[in-house]
C-alpha cells in the first residue's frame, strides 16, 4: 500500500471491501448518480481517454516516483491510468458509489471522504490531483489551502477544470459547477493559495465550438435541460468521419502537451502548480 493511512490519517477506519472511511460522510455539489453515469461511458469515451493521456504525461514529467493522491477521484479512471503508467496512486472520493467502483478497478488505498474530513497529517503528500473537482467546491480558496497544507515542501498539484464562463449551460448546473475558469483566473486562485504555476494550457480545443453550439446555445434558448444517459453516451463515443477527425486533432493536442507546449484556447484548462 503506497500510503500508511493508519499513521497518516488516524481518524479513518477501514471497512467495506478495504475502503477507508471518515467518521462522517458529508454532501458535496455533485449529482447523486453522477459517478454511475460516468462509469457507463468512461472506458469508451474519447474525452476521458484524452484527458488521461495528458494528465499522465504531466505526472510522469513533473512528479516521477512521487506518491500521488487523486482528490475527488470518482470511479478511479484517472488513478487506474496513473497506476498503469507506474505511478503509486491513492484515491479520495466522498461518494460510496465512486469509492466502490475505484476499489473494483484495483485502486488501493481508497478513502471515502471529503478532503477536509480525512484528517491527514499536514505535509504528508508529495503530489495531488484535482481533476474536474475544484469547480464543484464553493469555497475554492479553502479547498486550495487544504491541499497546500497537505503537500510537503515543493509538493505538486495537478488540476483540470472547465473553461470559459461564456460556455456555462444547463449541463454545468446539473453537474453542480459553481464556476468555469480561464487560465488567468485559475492562476490567480492558485497564487492566492500560495502555489506557483509550473505549467498551464487549455485543452480540448476542437470541442470549444461544439460545446458552445450543442450545449450553451440550446441551453440559453431553453432547448436543453442538462444531460441524459443516451445523449451523454453519444457525445462521448461519436462515430463516423467527424469522430475520426476529432481523434486526429486531439492526437496533435496530446503531442503538444507531451512536448511541454500549450494551447491558447479549449473547453478545459490543465495546470501544474508547485507549493511555495
ABEGO torsion letter per residue (X at the ends): XABBAAAABAABBBBBGGBBBBABBBBBBBBAAAAAAAAAAAAABAAAAAAAAAAAAAAAAABBGBBBBBBGAEAGAAAAAAAAAGBBBBBBBABAAAAAAAAAAGBOBBBBBBAAAAGBBBGABABBBBBGAAAABABAAAAAAAAAAABBBGBBBBBBBBBEAAABBAAAAAAGBABBBBAAAAAAAAAAAGBBBABBBBBGAAAAAAAAAAAAAAAAAGABBEBBAAAAAAAABBBEAAAAAAAAAAAAAAAAAAAGBBBABEABBBBBBBBX
